[in-house]
């Protein structure tokens, strides 16, 4: 049942971002971090302390990602964009690993793999957050 709610939450989040992207709107990093933190809290059973730390990590990551995306889009460097986002995801994972327990980390890694496969079947997307 938890997995079902998590999937619904993630799909809603992705749908919201897709609508914003189609309208040319940039998703708000705070809203994005809050939504993702809530989804992670449910999926990985984060404590209140872990939830707070995860939110701060995701917020910083989202703000950094938005800034970097704007820089790279203005330069037209699509290859650089992919490399930059891969590096940012690795940095995000490194920070989250410090917060998650070993069991939570295993669930997170499985979740990333499962979701990367789903997005890959639709023709794109990145793994992870």
N, C-alpha and C positions, 0 to 999 in steps of 0.2 A: 504494500500500500504506500509506503514511504517513497519507493522508487517511482510509482505512478505520479505522485504529487510533485516529485522533483522534476520528472520529465515534463509535466504540464507547465511548471514554473519556468523551466529553461526554454520551452517552446514559446511561451508568452514573451519572455525576454527577447528571444531571437526575432519574433514577429514585430515587437515594438521597435527594435533596432532597424529592422528591414524597412518598416514604414517610414521611420525618420530618415533613413538613408535615401529612400526614394523621393522624399520631399526635399532632400538636400540639407536636412537638419543634422547637426552633430549631437549625438547623445551626451547628456550631461554626465561627467565623470562621477559625481557624487551619487546620482541616481543609479548609474551602472554599478558602482561599487556596492551600494546598498542592496540592490536586487541580487547580485552575484553572491554577496555574503549571506543573504537569507537562504538562497538555494544551497550553498555549501553547508550552512548550519543544519539544514534539514537532511541533506544527503549524507553528510559525514559526522553528524551528531556533535557539532562543536560546542564547547562550554562557552559561557558568557565571556570569559577572558580571551579564549581563542577567537570568538566572534569579533570582539573589539580589535584585536591585533590583525585579524584577516581583513577587516574593513579598511584599516589604515594602510595595509600593504596594497590592497586592490585599488584604493583611491589614488595613492601615489603612482601606481602602475598605469592606471587609466589616464591620469593627467599627463604623464610622461608619453604615453602612447599617442594621445591626441596632439601633443606638441610636435612629436616626431613625425606623425602622419602629415601634419600641415606643412612642415619643412620639406618632406620628401615629395609631397604632391606638387608643391610649387616648383620643385626642381625637375619634376617629371621622371624621376629615377625609380621605376617600378622594381627593378632588381634590388636596388638598395632598400626598398620598402620591405620586401620579403626577408632579407637578411636582418634588417633592423628588428622586425617583429619577432623573428625566431630568437634573436638575442634577448629581447625584452621578455619573451615567454620563459626562457631559461632563467633569467634573473628573478622573475615572478615565482617560478617553481622553487628556486633556491630559498627565497624568503618564506614561502608557504611551508616548506619542509621543516623549517625551524619551529613553526607553530603547531603543525599537525602531529598527532601521535603516529606511531608506526602503522597501526591498523588503519587510521584515517588516511595516511599517505598511500597505502595500498589501494584503498577505495578510490582515492583521487586519481591515481595513475590509471586504474581500470576505467574510470569515468572518462578521462581524457582520451584514452585509446578508443573506447566505444564511440564517443562523439566525433572524433576525428574521422573515423570510418564512415559515419553517417553523413558528415559534411562532404567528405570526399566523393561519395556517391552522387551528390548533387552538383558536383563540378567545382569544388573549391572550398575555401575556408581554411582556418588554421586550427591546430589542435590546442586544447586547453581552454583558457578563459575566453 
